[in-house]
Amino acid sequence: MEVTKENFDQVLPVIAEAIKECDFLAFDTELTGLTTRGQRITGLDSVEERYQKIRASATSFQTIQWGLCAFKWDEQSRT
């Protein structure tokens, strides 16, 4: 479902119900950029180095879109 400022009030009850009823919730963001200059992530980075690089990027750019996905576990089908 695409939510915009035009339909937000209309779909908010549906979103709230999905959040209330879900077993797992995932968020995704789209930023105005990917990495800050000189902050490339490599396979040689420690966990702390990787975190600091990702944090620097996340705080350097604006969030322009975000996604939300609500999951419900079905025990019978195990999906």
C-alpha positions in Angstrom: 0.0 0.0 0.0 1.4 3.4 -0.9 0.8 6.0 1.8 1.1 9.7 1.0 0.2 12.9 2.8 -3.1 12.9 0.8 -4.3 9.5 2.0 -2.5 9.2 5.4 -5.5 10.0 7.6 -7.6 7.5 5.6 -5.1 4.5 5.8 -3.8 5.2 9.4 -6.4 2.9 11.0 -5.4 0.1 8.7 -1.7 0.6 9.6 -2.4 0.8 13.3 -4.4 -2.4 13.1 -1.6 -4.2 11.2 0.9 -3.1 13.8 -1.4 -4.2 16.7 -2.0 -7.6 15.1 1.5 -8.4 13.7 4.1 -10.8 15.2 7.1 -9.1 13.6 7.6 -5.5 12.3 10.3 -4.4 9.9 11.3 -0.9 8.9 13.2 0.3 5.8 14.4 3.8 5.0 15.4 5.6 1.8 18.0 8.4 2.4 19.2 11.3 0.3 22.6 9.6 0.0 24.4 6.4 0.7 27.9 6.9 2.2 29.8 9.9 3.5 33.1 10.7 1.8 35.9 8.4 2.9 33.5 6.1 4.8 33.3 3.1 2.6 32.4 -0.1 4.4 34.8 -3.1 3.7 34.9 -6.7 4.7 37.9 -5.8 6.9 36.0 -3.5 9.2 35.4 -4.5 12.7 31.8 -4.5 14.0 32.5 -1.1 15.8 34.1 0.4 12.6 31.1 -0.7 10.5 28.6 0.6 13.0 30.4 4.0 13.2 30.5 4.3 9.4 26.8 3.4 9.0 25.9 5.8 11.8 27.9 8.6 10.2 26.0 8.0 6.9 22.6 7.7 8.6 23.1 11.0 10.4 24.5 12.8 7.4 21.5 12.4 5.1 17.8 13.0 5.3 15.2 10.3 5.3 13.0 10.9 2.3 10.9 7.7 2.4 10.4 4.9 4.8 8.7 1.5 4.6 6.9 -0.6 7.1 6.1 -4.3 6.8 4.0 -6.1 9.3 4.3 -9.9 9.4 2.0 -12.4 10.9 3.2 -16.0 11.7 1.1 -18.9 10.5 1.9 -21.8 12.8 0.1 -24.3 10.6 2.0 -23.5 7.4 5.1 -22.4 9.3 5.3 -19.2 7.2 
